[in-house]
Amino acid sequence: MDELGADVVIIGAGAAGACAAIEAADAGAEVLLVDRFAGGGASRVSGGVVYAGGGTPQQSAAGVEDSVDAMHAYLRMEAGDVVSERTLRRFCEESVGMIAWLERQGVPFEGSLCGYKTSYPSNKHYLYYSGSEASGGFRDVAKPAPRGHRVKGPGTSGKLLMERLLATARARGVRMLPQTRVTDLVRNADGAVTGVLASSLRSAPGWARARHARLSSWSAKPGIYLPQLRRSLHRRVTRIEQKHATELRITAGAVVLAAGGFIANRELVREHAPAYRGGLALGTSADDGSGLRLGLAAGGRAAELDRISAWRFLTPPAAFLGGLLVDADGRRIIDESRYGAAVGERMITGHGGRGWLLVDAPIVTEARREGRRQGQWFAALQLRYLLGPGRVSGRTLEEVARKAGVDPDGLVATYAQYRQGPDPVGKPAEFARPLDTPPYSLIDVSVKPNLGYPCPMITLGGLVVDEDTGAVEGTRGLYAAGRTAVGICSRSYVSGLSLADCVFSGRRAGLHAAKPAGSVDKNENVF
């Protein structure tokens, strides 16, 4: 068995792992960053949005007024008590500094404000309302402000984010060990984690490493959109590992688990969140719960494993916010201006995952005119489905309801209540539309396997950690970050909050893993 060693070994080279590696290296530690594939993880295939506020330079450049108090008040409503008041306050207070830190690592941002509500902006905009800040029930508690800071790059900019973070890690002297799967943790007689056991392709033939890299890359994209293709590719990746990998023992002063969530593990999802099915697993094949398994085997405990974020976005186009989202009984489901994860959760937990958006002729016309310019290419493809195979129309509410399979009486009653005003579910007036011009359309936005209109999902729960250090509770020498750990977004997710938590928790874990026990004051602002 081959052997290696480092002061800090980090498992997973996504955003959390890369930030942990940079912070540990800056603290003077010798760092080894291990990844099953080539690095980047789910962060690489993400939109590259970082949730930040409190008066960032990008907000100021856009003329946006924001404060730590407003950001904290909003996130407290979203996050509940998933983390302590002290940790959430610290996250908000350090938000401006987090963006500055990322910029120092070469990650670019820009304050070009998106003037309409969208799930993900076009390449003209890099600051937007990425949550429910402007929705009913939230704006009365906290002054709304756009806090979705998208990394400045074309398309989904998670790729650029990870390129910059991993390049910085290498420049700091972090050693990379790709194509290496950690199989177990090594513990001493006292139970402290002192290293890992792994299966690595580092000594495999060049052709095997090249094929493994190519297949795992295809599995990430386009495989993310084609689940059957992903499973087929991953089986071939696994066969290469079984045939050509060799065993490796890595000693460490501390180990950081940053291996992502478990959305790719269908058995775990069925066990903990059986209602969440039919969605698109957003991440890579390595989001299989391996980090969770390692932490639990070492004596840790998990929480929030039933929390899944299912994104049923109604925008773009922004015109769709004027519609009414109803279930099979014609009942209203939620304020349509809410963030897509809130919409998805309400549909799945309260309405069997089924929903239709009622719109009238002017909304359809506006959607056709503005939809393509308000989003990325994939949004344009989804709009083509929604206004095509996903839509039925009728001259009356009763007619369109019968065509869609929705209860006509229920839909008529819901419409009548809406027309009386004010909006019964609290949708702000700026998003409301009269819906008085037939023909009417019902657009099927149900959560089901559908390439034309997929519902992406990620897991939010993980290992319980010390909120000051990132140490996995019940263990020694073991830390966790990102979606392997319970964090800021583990109760409720809005765009950018997972990546922001990856930066926050990754830096925390990397710093403390690199420090001798007791050398860091838990009460000081270490970032």
C-alpha positions in Angstrom: 0.0 0.0 0.0 1.4 3.4 -1.0 1.6 6.1 1.7 1.3 9.9 1.7 1.0 12.5 4.4 -0.1 16.1 5.0 -1.0 18.4 7.9 -4.5 18.8 6.5 -6.3 16.4 4.1 -9.4 17.7 2.5 -11.9 15.3 0.8 -13.7 17.0 -2.0 -12.5 19.8 -4.3 -15.7 21.8 -4.7 -16.2 25.3 -3.4 -16.1 24.3 0.3 -13.0 22.1 -0.2 -11.1 24.7 -2.3 -11.8 27.5 0.2 -10.8 25.2 3.1 -7.6 24.4 1.3 -6.7 28.0 0.6 -7.4 29.0 4.2 -5.4 26.1 5.7 -2.5 26.8 3.3 -2.5 30.5 4.3 -2.4 29.4 8.0 0.9 27.6 7.2 -0.3 24.0 6.8 0.8 21.5 4.3 -2.5 20.7 2.5 -3.6 17.8 0.3 -6.8 18.2 -1.6 -8.4 14.9 -2.7 -11.2 14.5 -5.3 -12.8 11.5 -6.9 -12.8 13.2 -10.2 -10.9 16.3 -11.5 -12.2 18.8 -9.0 -15.0 21.4 -9.0 -17.8 19.1 -7.8 -21.4 20.4 -7.8 -20.1 23.9 -7.5 -18.6 23.7 -11.0 -22.0 22.8 -12.6 -23.8 25.4 -10.5 -24.9 28.9 -11.5 -21.9 30.4 -9.6 -24.2 32.6 -7.5 -23.0 33.8 -4.1 -25.6 35.2 -1.7 -24.1 38.3 -0.1 -25.4 41.7 1.3 -25.0 44.3 3.9 -23.6 46.8 1.4 -21.2 45.1 -0.9 -19.4 47.1 -3.5 -21.5 45.6 -6.2 -24.7 46.6 -4.4 -23.4 50.1 -4.0 -22.4 50.3 -7.7 -26.0 49.4 -8.6 -27.4 52.1 -6.3 -28.8 49.4 -3.9 -29.1 50.2 -0.2 -28.7 47.3 2.1 -27.7 46.6 5.7 -26.5 43.8 7.9 -29.7 44.1 9.9 -31.9 43.8 6.8 -30.0 40.8 5.5 -30.1 39.1 8.9 -33.8 39.7 9.4 -34.6 38.1 6.0 -32.3 35.1 6.5 -33.7 34.5 10.0 -37.1 34.0 8.4 -35.6 31.6 5.8 -33.2 29.7 8.0 -35.2 29.5 11.2 -33.1 28.1 14.0 -30.9 25.8 11.9 -27.9 27.7 13.1 -27.5 29.8 16.2 -28.4 33.5 16.2 -24.7 34.2 16.8 -23.6 32.2 13.7 -26.2 33.8 11.4 -25.3 37.3 12.6 -21.6 36.5 12.0 -22.4 35.2 8.5 -24.2 38.5 7.7 -21.6 40.7 9.3 -18.8 39.0 7.3 -20.7 39.0 4.0 -19.0 42.1 2.5 -15.6 40.7 3.5 -16.5 37.3 2.0 -17.0 38.9 -1.4 -13.7 40.8 -1.0 -11.9 37.6 -0.1 -13.2 35.8 -3.1 -12.1 38.7 -5.3 -8.6 38.4 -3.9 -8.7 34.8 -5.0 -9.4 36.0 -8.6 -13.2 35.5 -8.6 -14.8 38.4 -10.5 -18.1 40.1 -9.6 -20.0 43.0 -11.1 -22.9 45.3 -10.0 -25.0 45.2 -13.1 -28.5 45.0 -11.6 -31.2 42.8 -13.2 -34.4 44.9 -13.4 -36.8 42.1 -13.4 -37.4 39.0 -11.2 -35.8 35.9 -12.6 -34.5 32.5 -11.5 -31.2 33.2 -13.2 -30.2 36.3 -15.2 -28.9 36.7 -18.7 -25.3 37.5 -19.5 -26.1 41.2 -19.1 -26.7 41.0 -15.4 -24.7 39.8 -12.4 -26.7 41.1 -9.4 -30.3 40.1 -8.9 -33.0 39.2 -6.4 -32.1 35.6 -5.9 -34.6 34.8 -3.1 -38.0 35.8 -1.8 -36.8 39.2 -0.5 -39.5 41.1 -2.4 -42.3 38.6 -1.8 -45.3 39.0 0.4 -44.6 38.4 4.1 -40.9 39.2 3.7 -40.7 42.8 2.6 -42.7 43.9 5.7 -40.0 42.4 8.0 -36.9 43.4 6.1 -36.2 46.0 3.4 -35.8 44.0 0.2 -32.4 44.1 -1.5 -30.9 42.1 -4.4 -28.2 39.8 -2.9 -27.6 37.3 -5.6 -23.9 38.0 -6.7 -23.3 36.0 -9.8 -19.7 35.4 -10.7 -19.0 37.5 -13.8 -18.7 35.0 -16.6 -20.9 33.8 -19.5 -23.5 31.1 -19.1 -23.7 29.3 -15.8 -20.6 30.7 -14.1 -19.9 28.0 -11.5 -17.2 26.7 -13.9 -15.3 30.1 -13.7 -15.7 30.2 -9.9 -14.0 26.8 -9.5 -11.3 27.5 -12.1 -10.3 30.5 -10.1 -10.5 28.9 -6.7 -8.6 25.8 -7.7 -5.9 27.9 -9.5 -5.5 29.9 -6.3 -5.2 26.8 -4.2 -2.4 25.5 -6.4 -0.6 28.8 -6.3 -0.7 28.6 -2.5 1.1 25.3 -2.7 -1.9 23.0 -2.1 -1.2 19.5 -3.5 -4.0 18.1 -5.6 -4.8 14.4 -5.8 -7.5 13.8 -8.4 -9.1 10.6 -9.4 -8.9 9.3 -5.8 -11.9 7.9 -3.9 -11.6 8.0 -0.1 -13.0 4.7 1.3 -12.4 5.0 5.1 -11.0 7.2 7.8 -8.0 6.1 9.9 -8.3 6.6 13.7 -5.9 6.0 16.5 -6.4 4.0 19.7 -8.1 7.1 21.3 -10.6 7.4 18.4 -9.0 10.6 16.9 -9.0 10.8 13.1 -5.4 10.6 11.9 -5.8 10.0 8.2 -7.7 8.3 5.4 -7.7 5.2 3.2 -8.2 5.7 -0.4 -8.4 4.1 -3.8 -6.4 6.1 -6.4 -5.7 6.1 -10.1 -2.5 8.0 -9.7 -0.4 4.9 -10.7 -2.9 3.7 -13.4 -2.0 3.6 -17.1 -2.3 6.9 -18.8 -5.1 5.7 -21.1 -7.2 4.6 -18.0 -6.8 8.0 -16.3 -7.7 9.8 -19.5 -10.8 7.7 -20.1 -11.8 8.1 -16.4 -11.4 11.9 -16.7 -13.4 12.0 -20.0 -16.3 9.9 -18.8 -16.6 11.6 -15.4 -16.6 15.0 -17.2 -19.4 13.8 -19.5 -21.3 12.4 -16.5 -21.2 15.9 -15.0 -22.3 17.6 -18.2 -24.4 16.8 -20.2 -25.1 13.9 -17.9 -26.7 16.2 -15.3 -29.6 16.7 -17.8 -29.8 13.1 -18.8 -30.0 10.9 -15.7 -29.9 7.6 -17.7 -26.8 8.7 -19.5 -25.2 9.7 -16.2 -25.8 6.4 -14.6 -24.4 4.6 -17.6 -21.3 6.7 -17.7 -20.8 6.4 -13.9 -20.9 2.6 -14.2 -18.1 2.8 -16.7 -16.1 5.1 -14.4 -16.6 2.7 -11.5 -15.3 -0.2 -13.6 -12.1 1.7 -14.4 -11.6 2.4 -10.7 -12.2 -1.2 -9.7 -9.7 -2.5 -12.3 -6.9 0.1 -12.2 -7.0 1.9 -8.8 -4.4 1.1 -6.1 -4.8 1.4 -2.3 -3.4 4.5 -0.7 -2.9 5.4 3.0 -2.7 9.1 3.8 -1.8 10.3 7.2 -3.0 13.7 8.4 -3.1 16.0 11.4 -6.7 16.8 10.5 -9.3 15.8 7.9 -11.9 18.0 6.4 -15.0 16.4 4.8 -16.2 18.5 1.9 -17.6 15.8 -0.3 -21.0 17.4 -1.1 -24.5 16.1 -0.4 -26.3 12.9 -1.3 -28.7 13.8 -4.0 -27.1 11.2 -6.3 -27.8 8.4 -3.8 -31.4 7.5 -4.6 -31.6 5.0 -1.7 -30.7 7.7 0.9 -33.1 10.2 -0.7 -35.9 7.6 -0.5 -35.0 6.9 3.1 -35.0 10.4 4.3 -37.2 12.4 1.9 -39.4 9.9 0.1 -41.8 12.6 -1.3 -39.0 14.1 -3.4 -38.9 12.1 -6.6 -39.1 12.9 -10.2 -36.6 15.7 -10.0 -33.2 16.3 -11.6 -30.2 15.5 -9.3 -28.2 18.7 -9.4 -24.6 17.8 -8.7 -22.2 15.1 -9.8 -22.1 11.3 -9.3 -19.8 12.0 -6.3 -22.8 13.6 -4.4 -23.6 10.1 -3.1 -23.4 10.7 0.7 -19.8 9.4 1.0 -18.8 12.3 3.2 -21.8 11.7 5.4 -21.1 8.0 5.7 -17.5 8.7 6.7 -18.5 11.2 9.4 -21.1 8.9 10.8 -18.7 6.0 11.0 -16.3 8.1 12.9 -18.9 8.9 15.6 -20.6 12.0 14.2 -24.3 12.6 13.9 -26.4 14.1 11.2 -29.4 16.4 11.0 -31.8 17.9 8.5 -31.5 14.9 6.2 -35.1 15.3 5.2 -34.5 18.7 3.8 -34.4 18.7 0.0 -34.4 21.9 -2.1 -36.6 21.3 -5.2 -36.5 24.2 -7.6 -39.8 24.8 -9.4 -39.0 28.1 -11.0 -41.8 30.1 -12.7 -39.4 32.6 -14.2 -38.2 33.6 -16.6 -40.2 35.2 -18.1 -41.1 37.6 -15.4 -44.6 37.9 -16.9 -45.5 34.5 -15.4 -45.4 36.0 -11.9 -48.8 37.5 -12.8 -50.4 34.0 -13.2 -52.1 31.9 -10.5 -50.5 28.7 -9.5 -53.2 26.1 -8.7 -53.4 22.4 -7.9 -55.6 19.7 -9.3 -58.6 21.0 -7.2 -58.1 24.5 -8.6 -56.8 25.8 -5.2 -54.1 28.4 -5.0 -50.8 26.9 -4.0 -48.5 29.9 -3.0 -47.5 33.5 -3.7 -46.1 33.1 -7.2 -43.3 35.6 -6.5 -41.7 33.3 -4.0 -38.4 31.7 -4.7 -38.5 28.5 -6.7 -37.5 26.3 -3.8 -40.4 27.6 -1.7 -42.7 26.9 -4.6 -41.3 23.4 -5.1 -41.6 22.5 -1.4 -45.2 23.7 -1.2 -46.1 21.8 -4.3 -44.5 18.5 -3.2 -45.4 18.5 0.5 -48.9 19.9 0.1 -50.2 19.1 -3.4 -48.6 15.9 -4.5 -46.1 17.7 -6.7 -48.8 18.7 -9.1 -49.5 22.3 -10.3 -50.7 24.4 -13.2 -50.1 28.1 -13.9 -53.2 30.0 -15.0 -52.4 32.8 -17.4 -54.4 34.9 -19.9 -53.6 36.0 -23.5 -51.6 39.2 -22.6 -49.3 37.2 -20.4 -48.7 34.6 -23.1 -47.9 37.3 -25.6 -45.5 39.0 -23.2 -43.9 35.7 -22.3 -43.2 35.0 -26.0 -41.8 38.5 -26.5 -39.6 38.8 -23.5 -38.8 35.2 -22.4 -35.8 34.6 -24.7 -34.0 37.8 -23.6 -34.6 37.4 -19.9 -32.6 34.2 -19.3 -30.0 31.8 -20.5 -30.4 29.3 -23.4 -31.8 26.6 -21.1 -34.6 29.0 -20.0 -35.5 29.6 -23.6 -35.8 25.8 -24.2 -38.0 25.4 -21.1 -40.2 28.3 -22.3 -40.7 26.6 -25.6 -42.0 23.5 -23.8 -44.2 25.5 -21.4 -45.9 27.4 -24.2 -46.0 24.3 -26.4 -46.7 20.8 -25.1 -47.0 22.0 -21.5 -50.0 24.3 -22.2 -53.7 23.9 -22.9 -56.0 26.8 -23.7 -59.7 27.6 -23.6 -62.1 30.5 -24.0 -63.5 30.1 -20.5 -62.0 29.0 -17.2 -64.3 25.9 -17.2 -63.1 24.9 -20.6 -59.4 25.2 -19.9 -59.8 23.5 -16.5 -61.4 20.5 -18.2 -58.7 20.2 -20.8 -56.0 20.3 -18.1 -57.7 17.9 -15.7 -58.2 20.6 -13.1 -61.5 20.9 -11.2 -63.5 23.6 -13.0 -65.5 24.7 -10.0 -62.4 25.0 -7.8 -60.6 27.1 -10.5 -63.6 29.4 -10.9 -63.8 30.0 -7.2 -60.1 30.6 -6.9 -60.2 33.1 -9.7 -63.3 34.9 -8.2 -61.5 35.3 -4.9 -58.4 36.6 -6.6 -60.3 39.2 -8.6 -62.0 40.5 -5.4 -58.6 41.4 -4.0 -56.4 41.9 -2.1 -54.5 38.8 -3.1 -55.5 36.0 -0.8 -52.0 34.5 -0.6 -50.2 37.9 -0.2 -48.6 38.3 -3.6 -47.4 42.0 -3.8 -49.5 44.2 -6.1 -46.5 44.9 -8.4 -46.5 41.3 -9.6 -50.3 40.9 -9.8 -52.1 41.0 -13.2 -55.9 41.3 -13.9 -56.1 38.0 -15.9 -59.2 39.2 -17.7 -58.5 38.6 -21.3 -59.2 35.2 -22.8 -58.2 32.8 -24.1 -57.0 31.4 -20.8 -54.1 28.9 -20.5 -53.1 26.4 -17.9 -49.5 25.5 -18.0 -48.4 22.2 -16.4 -45.5 22.9 -14.0 -45.8 19.7 -12.1 -42.8 18.0 -10.6 -42.1 15.0 -12.7 -39.3 13.5 -14.9 -39.3 15.9 -17.8 -36.4 17.0 -19.8 -38.4 19.9 -21.2 -39.1 21.4 -17.8 -36.9 19.7 -15.1 -37.1 20.3 -11.4 -33.5 20.4 -10.1 -33.0 19.1 -6.5 -30.1 19.2 -4.0 -29.9 17.9 -0.4 -29.4 20.4 2.4 -28.7 18.3 5.5 -25.4 16.8 6.7 -23.2 16.3 9.7 -23.7 18.4 12.8 -20.6 20.6 13.4 -19.3 23.0 16.0 -20.4 26.3 14.6 -17.3 28.1 15.7 -14.7 25.6 14.3 -16.5 23.3 11.8 -15.4 20.3 13.8 -17.7 17.3 13.5 -19.5 16.8 16.8 -18.6 13.6 18.6 -15.2 13.2 16.8 -11.7 14.5 17.1 -9.5 15.6 14.2 -12.5 15.7 11.8 -14.1 18.7 10.2 -16.9 19.1 7.7 -18.0 21.9 5.4 -20.4 22.7 2.5 -23.3 20.3 1.9 -21.6 17.6 3.9 -22.4 19.6 7.0 -25.4 21.3 8.5 -25.1 25.0 7.7 -26.8 28.3 7.0 -29.0 26.9 4.1 -29.8 23.5 5.6 -33.4 24.5 6.5 -34.3 26.7 3.6 -32.4 27.5 0.4 -32.3 30.5 -1.9 -30.0 30.9 -4.9 -26.5 31.6 -3.8 -26.9 30.6 -0.2 -25.3 27.2 -0.6 -22.2 28.6 -2.3 -22.0 31.4 0.3 -22.2 28.8 3.0 -19.5 26.7 1.3 -17.2 29.7 1.4 -18.1 30.5 5.0 -17.9 27.0 6.3 -15.0 25.9 4.1 -12.8 28.8 5.3 -13.8 28.1 8.9 -13.0 24.4 8.7 -9.7 24.9 6.8 -8.5 27.5 9.3 -9.2 25.5 12.4 -8.0 22.2 10.9 -4.7 23.9 10.3 -4.3 25.3 13.8 -3.1 23.3 16.8 -5.9 22.7 19.3 -6.7 25.7 21.4 -4.7 28.2 19.3 -7.7 30.0 17.8 -9.9 32.1 19.9 -13.5 31.0 19.1 -14.8 34.5 19.9 -12.5 36.4 17.5 -13.5 37.4 14.0 -11.0 35.1 12.2 -12.0 36.1 8.7 
